[in-house]
Amino acid sequence: MTSITPRILRIGILGAAKIARSFCDGVRPSRKVTVTAVASRDAEKGRAFAKDTGIPQVHATYEALLADPAIDAIYNPLPNNLHAQWSIRAAEAGKHVLCEKPLATSAADARAMFDAARRSGVYLAEAYPYRAQPQTLKMRELLAAKAIGHPQVVQAAFGFPLTDMANIRMDPALAGGVLMDAGCYPVSLVRMIAGERPRRVHAMAKWATSGVDLSLLASLEFPSGLLAQISCSFATLRHRHAFIAGDAGSIDTTYFNDTSAAFPPLLQVRRGSGWDAKQKTIETAATNGFLAEAESFHDLVARGWDAWTGVSPEESIDIALTLEAIYASARSGSAVDVAA
């Protein structure tokens, strides 16, 4: 893999998506990364985005951004259906890539993306800011230490209200739908906890007239015997919560991208197996997830995969395979084996 010395990592952004503004705001105070350019096919939109976010360089095409020698890495927040195409092109241009979730709309595309990165000697990573949060790192530490024994049952949910049918999340041509937009978060969390790909899923969904999924529930069975349930919805109040029940305790937690006084990074940990199990609240540092993730991406580029707090390539492939199986199950109404 191509690596750099631990200087500032210069990032260019493909497109002027709303989430890219949050990314720019988050990384602004960083001493490890800086956003130096943005590309937009809408010149006026690109200039406005650059002015609002303080980005010094605007490119009129994505191709021009990828050809810019002053850019080390690309942040790809394009619509889901464009993740594979432009991440591959960025890798082939010699740029490291931090691609928004979901990495791809299929496992085949995800594998092609990692193959392109390996051929070009660059790093490709899927963006889940919550994975860089101290709250999540503490959760992983507790699980590794068997603080709750062996996890047996996991429930993970993410939902929020969305009624605007003109929103790109409602467009099947852009790989919209709640599973791709929100459901990939609980799927990724469960995959992290399990440490393996599920072998079987069973799902049900409510569908919009446009054809995308509005609410979806899925049960996941893992080779270890772990059972999990994930839910996601465009029709509920905002919620993002997980519960992990082990044979010697439990962890009750949120997994927000950003934590603050409004979204406190708390883990409720119970140790024991009876009603009298002792409970302890663990509070971790509140952090902007985009900042933490971007700086971890810098460390990945500088030092390799051991420095990265996010999902591994293997996890990303497993997430893509799981999303495919969940959709197949929701459409058929039957349980579906997860492909290898």
GUMI-429709 format. One record per atom (N, C-alpha, C, O): residue in one letter; x, y, z. Coordinates in steps of 0.2 Angstrom, whole numbers, plus 2048, in hexadecimal, padded with zeros to 3 digits. Example, Ala and Ser with C-alpha at 12.3 -4.5 7.8 and 13.67 -1.06 7.14 Angstrom:
2
a8427E4827;a83E7EA827;a8427F0827;a8477EF82A;s8407F5823;s8447FB824;s840800827;s843806828;
END
This chain:
340
m8047FA800;m800800800;m804806800;m80A806803;t80280B7FD;t8058127FD;t804815804;t7FE815806;s809818807;s80881B80D;s80C82280D;s80F824808;i80A826812;i80D82D812;i81082E819;i80E82A81D;t814833819;t816835820;t810838824;t80C83A820;p81183882A;p80B83B82E;p80A84282E;p809846833;r80A845828;r80984C826;r80184D826;r7FE848826;i7FF853824;i7F8854823;i7F685081D;i7F9851818;l7F084C81D;l7ED849818;l7E884E814;l7E4850817;r7EA84F80E;r7E685480A;r7E0850806;r7E184C802;i7DA852808;i7D484E806;i7D0853801;i7CF859802;g7CE84F7FB;g7C98527F7;g7C384F7F7;g7C28497F8;i7BD8537F6;i7B68507F7;i7B38507F0;i7B38547EC;l7B084A7EF;l7AC8497E9;l7A584B7EA;l7A18487EE;g7A38507E7;g79C8537E8;g79B8577EE;g7A08587F2;a79585A7EE;a79485F7F3;a78E85D7F7;a7898617F9;a78E8577F9;a7888547FD;a788857804;a78D85A807;k782857807;k78185980E;k785856813;k78885A817;i786850812;i78B84D817;i79284F817;i79684F81B;a794851810;a79B854810;a79C85A813;a7A185C816;r79685E814;r797864819;r799862820;r79D865823;s79585D822;s79685B829;s79E85882A;s7A185982F;f7A0855824;f7A7852824;f7AC858825;f7B0858829;c7AB85D821;c7AF863821;c7AF867828;c7B486882A;d7A986882A;d7A986B831;d7AC867836;d7AF86983B;g7AC860836;g7AF85C83B;g7B685C83B;g7B985C840;v7B985C835;v7C085B834;v7C4862834;v7CA862835;r7C0867834;r7C486E834;r7C986F839;r7CE871838;p7C886D840;p7CD86E845;p7D3869844;p7D886A848;s7D3864840;s7D885F840;s7DF86183E;s7E086683A;r7E485E841;r7EB85F83F;r7EE85A83B;r7F385A839;k7E985583A;k7EB84F836;k7E884F82F;k7EC84D82A;v7E285282E;v7DF852827;v7DD859826;v7DB85D82A;t7DC85A81F;t7D986181D;t7D685F816;t7D885C812;v7D0863815;v7CC86280F;v7CF86880B;v7CE86E80D;t7D2867805;t7D586C801;t7D186D7FA;t7D38727F7;a7CD8687F9;a7C98697F2;a7C38667F2;a7C28617F6;v7BE8687EE;v7B88657ED;v7B68657E5;v7B886A7E2;a7B38607E3;a7B18607DC;a7A985F7DC;a7A685B7DF;s7A68637D7;s79F8637D6;s79E8647CF;s7A18687CC;r7998607CC;r7978617C5;r7938677C4;r79186A7BF;d79086A7CA;d78C8707CA;d7918767CD;d7928767D3;a79487A7C8;a79987F7CA;a7978837CF;a79A8857D4;e7908867CF;e78E88A7D4;e78D8877DB;e78F88A7E0;k78B8817DB;k78A87D7E1;k79187C7E4;k79287C7EA;g79687A7E0;g79D8797E2;g7A087F7E5;g7A387F7EA;r79F8857E2;r7A288B7E5;r79F88D7EB;r7A288F7F0;a79888C7EC;a79588E7F2;a7978897F8;a79888B7FD;f7988837F6;f79A87E7FB;f7A18807FD;f7A287F803;a7A58817F9;a7AC8837FB;a7AC8897FF;a7B088A804;k7A888E7FD;k7A8894801;k7A6893808;k7A889680D;d7A088F809;d79D88E80F;d7A288A814;d7A288B81A;t7A6885811;t7AA881815;t7B1883815;t7B5880819;g7B3888811;g7BA88A812;g7BF88680E;g7C588680F;i7BD883809;i7C187E804;i7C48837FF;i7C08867FC;p7CB8837FE;p7CE8877FA;p7CD8867F2;p7CE88A7EE;q7CC8807F0;q7CC87E7E9;q7C687A7E7;q7C38767EB;v7C387C7E1;v7BD8797DF;v7BF8777D8;v7C187A7D4;h7BD8707D7;h7BE86D7D0;h7B786D7CD;h7B286B7D0;a7B786E7C6;a7B186E7C3;a7AE8667C1;a7A98657BF;t7B38627C1;t7B185B7C0;t7B58567C5;t7BA8587C8;y7B28507C6;y7B584B7CA;y7BB8497C8;y7C08487CC;e7BC8497C1;e7C28467BE;e7C884B7C0;e7CE8497C1;a7C68527C0;a7CC8577C1;a7CE8567C9;a7D48577CA;l7C98557CD;l7CB8547D4;l7D084E7D5;l7D584E7D8;l7CE8487D1;l7D28427D2;l7D98437CF;l7DE8407D0;a7DA8487CA;a7E08497C7;a7E484E7CB;a7EA84F7C9;d7E28517D0;d7E58567D4;d7EB8537D8;d7EA84F7DC;p7F18557D6;p7F78527DA;p7F78547E1;p7FB8527E5;a7F485A7E3;a7F485C7EA;a7EF8597EE;a7EE85A7F4;i7EC8547EC;i7E78507F0;i7EA8497F1;i7EC8457ED;d7EA8477F8;d7EC8407FA;d7E683B7FA;d7E78357F8;a7E083E7FC;a7DB8397FD;a7D483C7FB;a7D48427FA;i7CF8387FA;i7C983A7F8;i7C48387FD;i7C48327FF;y7BF83C7FF;y7B983B803;y7B383A7FE;y7B283F7FA;n7B08347FD;n7AB8337F9;n7A48337FC;n7A282D7FF;p7A08387FC;p7998387FF;p7948387F9;p78E83B7FB;l7968367F3;l7918367EE;l78B8317EF;l78B82D7F4;p7858327EC;p78082D7ED;p7828267EC;p7878247E9;n77F8217F0;n78181B7F1;n7838177EA;n7888137EA;n77F8187E5;n7808157DF;n7878177DB;n7898147D6;l78A81C7DD;l79081F7DA;l79681D7DE;l79C81F7DC;h79581A7E4;h79B8197E9;h7A08157E5;h7A68167E5;a79E80F7E2;a7A380B7DF;a7A780E7D9;a7AD80E7D9;q7A38117D5;q7A68147CF;q7AC8197D0;q7B18197CE;w7AA81E7D5;w7AF8237D6;w7B48217DB;w7B98247DB;s7B381D7DF;s7B881A7E4;s7BD8167E0;s7C38177E1;i7BB8127DB;i7C080F7D7;i7C48147D3;i7CA8137D2;r7C08197D0;r7C481E7CC;r7C98217D0;r7CF8237CE;a7C78237D6;a7CC8277DB;a7D28227DD;a7D78257DD;a7D181C7DE;a7D68177DF;a7DB8177DA;a7E18177DA;e7D88167D4;e7DC8157CE;e7E081C7CC;e7E581C7C9;a7DE8217CF;a7E18287CE;a7E78287D4;a7EA82E7D4;g7E78237D8;g7EC8237DD;g7EA8277E3;g7EF8297E7;k7E48287E4;k7E182B7EB;k7DF8267EF;k7DB8217EE;h7E08277F6;h7DD8237FB;h7D68257FB;h7D482B7FA;v7D18217FE;v7CA8227FD;v7C7821804;v7C781B807;l7C3826807;l7BF82580C;l7B8826809;l7B682B808;c7B4820809;c7AE820805;c7A881F80A;c7A881B80F;e7A3824809;e79D82380E;e79A81C80E;e79A819809;k79781B813;k793815813;k78C81680F;k78A81B80E;p78981080D;p78C80A80C;p79280A807;p79180D802;l797806808;l79C806803;l79A8057FC;l79C8097F7;a7968007FB;a7937FF7F4;a78C7FC7F4;a78A7FA7FA;t7897FB7EF;t7827F97EE;t7827F17EE;t77D7EE7ED;s7887EE7ED;s7897E77EC;s7907E57EF;s7947E97EF;a7907DF7F1;a7967DC7F3;a79B7DB7ED;a7A17DC7EE;a7997DA7E7;a79D7DA7E1;a7A07E07E0;a7A67E17DF;d79D7E67E1;d7A07ED7E0;d7A57EE7E6;d7AA7F17E4;a7A37EC7EC;a7A77ED7F1;a7AE7EA7F0;a7B37ED7F2;r7AE7E47EE;r7B47E07ED;r7B87E37E7;r7BE7E47E7;a7B47E67E2;a7B87E97DC;a7BB7EF7DF;a7C17F17DC;m7B87F37E3;m7BB7F97E6;m7C27F77EA;m7C77FB7E9;f7C27F27EE;f7C87F07F2;f7CD7EE7ED;f7D37EF7EE;d7CB7EA7E8;d7D07E87E3;d7D37EE7E0;d7D97ED7DF;a7CF7F37DE;a7D27F97DB;a7D77FC7DF;a7DD7FE7DD;a7D57FD7E6;a7DA8007EB;a7E07FC7EB;a7E67FF7EC;r7E07F57EC;r7E67F17ED;r7EA7F27E6;r7F07F27E7;r7E77F27E1;r7EB7F27DA;r7EF7F97DA;r7F57F97D8;s7EC7FE7DD;s7EF8057DC;s7F38067E2;s7F680C7E3;g7F38027E7;g7F78037ED;g7F58097F2;g7F980C7F5;v7EE8097F2;v7EB80F7F6;v7E680B7FB;v7E58057FB;y7E480F800;y7DF80D805;y7D880F803;y7D7815801;l7D480A804;l7CC80C804;l7C980A80A;l7CA80480D;a7C580E80D;a7C280D813;a7BA80F813;a7B9815810;e7B680C816;e7AF80D816;e7AE81281D;e7B0810822;a7AA81781C;a7A981C821;a7A381B826;a79E81B824;y7A581982C;y7A0819831;y7A381D837;y7A681A83B;p7A1823838;p7A482783D;p7A4825844;p7A8826848;y79E821845;y79D81F84C;y7A381A84E;y7A4819854;r7A6816849;r7AB81284B;r7B181584E;r7B5812851;a7B281B84C;a7B881F84F;a7B7822856;a7BB825859;q7B0822858;q7AF82585E;q7B2821864;q7B281B864;p7B4825869;p7B682286F;p7B181D873;p7B3818876;q7AB81F872;q7A681B874;q7A6814871;q7A580F875;t7A781386B;t7A780D867;t7AD809869;t7AD80386A;l7B380D869;l7B980A86B;l7B9807872;l7BC801873;k7B580A877;k7B580787D;k7B080187D;k7B27FC880;m7AB801879;m7A77FB878;m7AB7F5876;m7AA7F0878;r7AF7F7871;r7B37F186E;r7B87EE873;r7B97E8874;e7BB7F3877;e7BF7F187D;e7BB7ED882;e7BE7E8884;l7B57EE884;l7B17EB889;l7B07E4886;l7B07DF889;l7AE7E387F;l7AC7DD87C;l7B27D887C;l7B27D287D;a7B87DB87A;a7BE7D887A;a7C07D5880;a7C37CF881;a7BF7D9886;a7C17D688C;a7BB7D288F;a7BC7D0895;k7B67D088C;k7B17CB88E;k7AD7CE894;k7AC7CB899;a7AD7D5894;a7A97D889A;a7A27D689B;a7A07D68A0;i79F7D4895;i7987D1896;i7987CA894;i7937C7892;g79E7C7894;g79E7C0892;g79E7BF88A;g7A17C4887;h79A7BA888;h79A7B9880;h7937BC87E;h78E7BA880;p7937C1879;p78D7C4877;p7887BE874;p78B7BA870;q7827BE876;q77D7B9873;q7787BC86F;q7767B986A;v7767C2871;v7707C686D;v7727CD86C;v7747D0871;v7717D0866;v7727D7865;v76C7DA862;v7697D785D;q76A7E0864;q7657E4860;q7687EB85F;q76B7EE863;a7687ED859;a76A7F3856;a7657F7852;a7637F484D;a7647FD853;a75F801850;a76180884E;a76580A851;f75E80A848;f760811846;f75A813842;f75881083D;g757819844;g75181B840;g750823841;g753826846;f74D82683C;f74B82D83C;f74682E837;f74482A833;p742834838;p73C835834;p73F83882D;p74383D82D;l73C836827;l73E838821;l73783881D;l73583281B;t73483D81B;t72E83D817;t72F840810;t72A84080C;d73484380F;d735847808;d737842803;d73D83F802;m7328407FE;m73383B7F9;m73883D7F4;m73A8397F0;a73A8447F4;a73F8467EF;a7468457F1;a74B8467EE;n7478437F8;n74D8427FA;n75183C7F7;n74D8377F5;i75783D7F6;i75B8377F2;i75A8317F5;i75B82B7F2;r7598317FC;r75882A800;r7528277FD;r7528217FF;m74E82A7FA;m7478277F8;m7488247F0;m7438227EE;d74E8257ED;d74E8247E6;d75281D7E5;d75881C7E7;p74E8187E3;p7528117E2;p7578117DD;p75C80D7DD;a7578167D8;a75C8167D3;a7638197D6;a7688177D3;l76281C7DC;l76881E7DF;l76A81A7E5;l76E81B7E9;a7678147E5;a76880F7EA;a7668127F1;a76A8117F6;g7608157F1;g75E8177F7;g75A8127FB;g75B80C7FA;g757814800;g753810805;g75781080C;g75C81280D;v75380E811;v75580F818;v75A80A81A;v75F80B81E;l75B804817;l7607FF818;l767802816;l76B80181A;m767804810;m76D80780E;m76F80D811;m77580F813;d76A811813;d76C818816;d76D81781E;d77281A820;a769814821;a769813829;a76B80C82B;a76F80B830;g768807828;g76980182A;g7707FE82A;g7727F982D;c774801825;c77B7FE825;c77F80082B;c7837FC82D;y77C80582F;y77F806836;y77E80083B;y7837FE83D;p7787FE83C;p7787F9841;p77B7F283E;p77D7EE842;v77A7F1837;v77D7EB835;v7857EB836;v7887E6838;s7887F1835;s78F7F2836;s7917F183E;s7967EE83F;l78D7F3842;l78E7F3849;l78D7EB84B;l7917E984F;v7887E8849;v7877E184B;v78D7DD848;v7907D884B;r78F7DE842;r7957DB83F;r79B7DC843;r79F7D7844;m79C7E2846;m7A27E384A;m7A27DF851;m7A77DC853;i79C7DF854;i79B7DB85A;i79C7D4859;i79F7D085D;a7997D1853;a79A7CA852;a7A17C8850;a7A37C2851;g7A47CC84C;g7AB7CA84A;g7AB7C5844;g7B07C2842;e7A57C5841;e7A47C083B;e79E7C2837;e79A7C683A;r79E7BF831;r7987C082D;r7927BC82F;r7937B6831;p78C7BF82F;p7867BA830;p7857B582B;p7877B6825;r7827AF82D;r7817AA828;r77A7AA825;r7797A7820;r7767AD829;r76F7AD826;r76B7B3829;r76C7B582F;v7667B6825;v7627BC827;v75B7BA825;v75A7B7821;h7577BE829;h7507BE827;h74D7C5829;h74E7C782E;a74A7C8823;a7487CF824;a7417D0821;a73E7CC81E;m73E7D6824;m7387D8821;m7387E0820;m73C7E3824;a7347E381C;a7357EA81B;a72E7ED819;a72A7E9816;k72E7F3819;k7287F7816;k72B7FB811;k7317FE812;w7287FC80B;w72B7FE805;w727805803;w721805804;a72B80A801;a7288107FE;a72580F7F7;a72780A7F4;t7218137F4;t71E8127EE;t7248137E8;t7238107E3;s7298167EA;s72F8177E6;s7338107E5;s73780F7E0;g73280C7EA;g7358057EA;g73B8047EF;g73D7FF7F0;v73C80A7F3;v7418097F8;v73E8077FE;v7388077FF;d742804803;d740802809;d74080880E;d74480C80E;l73A808812;l73980D816;l73B80B81E;l73D80F821;s73980581F;s73A802826;s73C7FB825;s7397F8821;l7417F9829;l7437F2827;l7467EF82E;l7497F2832;l7447E982F;l7477E5835;l74A7DE832;l7487DC82D;a74F7DC835;a7537D6833;a7567D2839;a7587D683E;s7557CC839;s7597C883E;s75F7C483A;s75E7C2835;l7647C483E;l76A7C283C;l76D7BC840;l76D7BD846;e76F7B783D;e7727B1841;e7797B083F;e77B7B0839;f77D7AF844;f7857AF842;f7877A8844;f7847A4848;p78D7A6841;p78F79F842;p79179E849;p79079884B;s7937A384D;s7947A2854;s78E7A0858;s78F79E85E;g7887A1855;g7827A1859;g77F7A785B;g7797A785E;l7837AD85B;l7807B385C;l77A7B5858;l77A7B3852;l7757B785B;l76F7BA857;l76E7C1858;l7707C485D;a76C7C4852;a76C7CC852;a7667CE84F;a7637CA84A;q7637D4851;q75D7D784D;q7607DE84C;q7627E2850;i75E7E0846;i7607E7844;i7597EA841;i7557E783E;s7587F1842;s7527F4840;s7557FB83D;s7597FE840;c7517FD838;c752804836;c74C807833;c748803830;s74B80D833;s745810831;s74581782F;s74981B832;f74181982A;f740820828;f73A82382B;f737828829;a73781F830;a730821832;a72F82183A;a72A82183C;t73582283D;t735822844;t738829847;t73B82D843;l73882A84D;l73C82F850;l74382D850;l74582784E;r747832851;r74F831850;r75182C856;r75082E85C;h754827854;h757822859;h75D81F856;h75D81D850;r76181D85A;r767819858;r76A81685E;r76E819862;h76981085F;h76A80C865;h76C805864;h76A80285F;a770802869;a7717FB869;a7717F8870;a7737FB875;f7707F2870;f7707EE876;f7737E7875;f7717E4870;i7787E6879;i77C7E0878;i77B7DC87E;i77D7DE884;a7787D687E;a7777D1883;a77C7CC883;a77C7C887E;g7817CB888;g7857C5888;g7837C088E;g77E7C1891;d7877BB88F;d7857B6894;d7887B889B;d7877B489F;a78B7BE89B;a78D7C08A2;a78C7C88A2;a7907CB8A6;g7877CB89F;g7867D289F;g7837D5899;g7827D1894;s7837DB899;s7807DF893;s7837E6892;s7867E9897;i7837E888C;i7857EF88A;i77F7F2887;i77C7F0882;d77D7F8889;d7777FC886;d77A803884;d77D806888;t77A80487E;t77E80A87B;t77A80D875;t77680A872;t77C814874;t77B81786D;t781816869;t78681486C;y781818863;y78781785E;y78681D859;y78681C853;f78682385C;f786829858;f78C82B854;f791829856;n78B82E84E;n79183084B;n79583684E;n79B83684F;d79183A851;d79483F855;d79183F85C;d78B83E85D;t795840861;t793840868;t79484786B;t79984A86A;s790849870;s79084F873;s78C84F879;s78A84A87B;a78B85587C;a787856882;a780854880;a77C851884;a77E85587A;a777853877;a77784C876;a771849876;f77C849874;f77C842872;f78283F876;f78783D874;p78183E87D;p78683C881;p789835880;p78583087E;p78F834880;p79282D87E;p793829884;p798828887;l78D825886;l78C82188C;l78B81A88A;l788818885;l78E81688E;l78D80F88D;l78A80C894;l78E80D899;q785809894;q78280689A;q7847FF89A;q7827FB896;v7887FD89F;v78B7F689F;v7897F38A6;v7897F58AB;r7867ED8A5;r7847E98AA;r7887E28AA;r7897DF8A5;r78A7E18B0;r78F7DB8B1;r78B7D68B6;r78A7D78BB;g78A7D08B3;g7877CB8B7;g7817C88B2;g7807CA8AD;s77E7C38B5;s7797BF8B1;s7727BF8B4;s76D7BC8B2;g7717C28BA;g76B7C28BE;g7687C98BE;g76B7CE8BB;w7627CA8C1;w75F7D08C1;w7637D58C5;w7627DB8C5;d7677D28CA;d76B7D78CE;d7727D98CB;d7777DB8CE;a7737D88C4;a7797D98C1;a77B7E18C2;a7767E58C1;k7817E28C3;k7837E98C5;k7847ED8BF;k7867EB8BA;q7817F38BF;q7817F78B9;q7867FD8BA;q7868008C0;k7897FF8B5;k78E8048B5;k78D8088AF;k78D8068A9;t78D80F8B0;t78D8148AA;t7948168A8;t7988198AC;i7968158A2;i79D8178A0;i79C81C89B;i79881C896;e79F82289C;e79F828898;e7A6829894;e7AB829898;t7A682A88E;t7AC82B88A;t7AC832887;t7A7836888;a7B2833884;a7B283A882;a7AD83C87C;a7AC837878;a7AB84287C;a7A6844877;a7AA846871;a7AF84A872;t7A984486B;t7AD845865;t7A984685F;t7A484385E;n7AC84A85A;n7A984B854;n7AB845850;n7B184484E;g7A684084D;g7A883A84A;g7AC83B843;g7B0837842;f7AA840840;f7AD842839;f7B584383B;f7B9841837;l7B6847840;l7BD849841;l7C1842844;l7C6841841;a7BE83F848;a7C183984A;a7C3834845;a7C8831844;e7BE833840;e7BE82E83B;e7C4831836;e7C882D834;a7C3837834;a7C883A82F;a7CF839832;a7D483882E;e7D083A838;e7D783A83B;e7D983283C;e7DF83183B;s7D582E83D;s7D682783D;s7D8825835;s7DC821834;f7D5828830;f7D6826829;f7DD829828;f7E1825824;h7DF82F82A;h7E683182A;h7EB82C82C;h7F082A829;d7E9829832;d7EE824835;d7EE81E831;d7F381B831;l7E881C82E;l7E881682A;l7ED817824;l7F1813822;v7ED81D821;v7F181E81B;v7F881F81D;v7FD81C819;a7FA821823;a800822825;a80381C828;a80981A827;r7FF81782B;r80281282F;r7FF80B82D;r80280682F;g7FA80B82A;g7F7804828;g7F080382C;g7EE806830;w7EE7FD82A;w7E77FB82D;w7E77FA834;w7E17FB837;d7EC7F9838;d7EC7F883F;d7EB7FF842;d7E97FF848;a7EC80583F;a7EA80B841;a7E380E840;a7E1813842;w7DF80A83D;w7D980C83B;w7D380983F;w7D3803841;t7CF80E842;t7CA80B847;t7C3809843;t7BF807847;g7C380A83D;g7BD808839;g7BC801837;g7C07FD839;v7B8800832;v7B67F9830;v7BC7F782B;v7BF7FB828;s7BE7F182C;s7C37EE828;s7C07EC821;s7BA7EC820;p7C47EB81C;p7C27E9815;p7BD7E3816;p7B87E2813;e7BF7DE81A;e7BB7D881B;e7B47DA81E;e7AF7D781C;e7B47DE823;e7AE7E0826;e7A97E4820;e7A37E2820;s7AC7E881C;s7A97EB817;s7A57E6812;s7A07E7810;i7A97E1810;i7A77DC80C;i7A17D980F;i79C7D780C;d7A27D7815;d79D7D3819;d7967D781A;d7917D5819;i7977DE81B;i7917E281C;i78E7E3815;i7877E2815;a7917E380F;a78E7E3809;a78A7DD808;a7857DD805;l78D7D7809;l78A7D1808;l7847D080D;l77F7CD80A;t7847D3813;t77E7D2817;t7797D7815;t7737D5815;l77A7DD812;l7757E1810;l7727DE80A;l76C7DF809;e7757DB805;e7727D7800;e76E7D2802;e7687D17FF;a7707CE807;a76B7C9809;a7657CB80D;a7607C880C;i7667D1810;i7607D4814;i75B7D680F;i7557D5810;y75D7D980A;y7597DC804;y7557D6801;y74F7D6800;a7597D0800;a7567CA7FC;a7517C7801;a74C7C57FE;s7527C7807;s74D7C480C;s7477C980D;s7427C680D;a7487CF80D;a7427D480E;a73E7D3808;a7387D4808;r7417D2802;r73D7D27FC;r7397CB7FB;r7347CB7F8;s73C7C67FD;s73A7BF7FC;s7357BD802;s7317B9801;g7367C0808;g7337BE80E;g7367B8811;g7337B5816;s73B7B580F;s73E7AF811;s7457B0814;s7487B5812;a7477AC818;a74E7AC81B;a7537AB815;a7527A8810;v7597AF815;v75E7AE810;v7657AD813;v7677B0818;d7687A8810;d76F7A7812;d7747AD80F;d7737AF80A;v7787AF813;v77D7B5811;v7837B180D;v7867AD80F;a7847B4807;a7897B1803;a7907B2805;a7917B780A;a7947AE803;a79B7AF805;a79F7B3801;a7A57B5801;
END
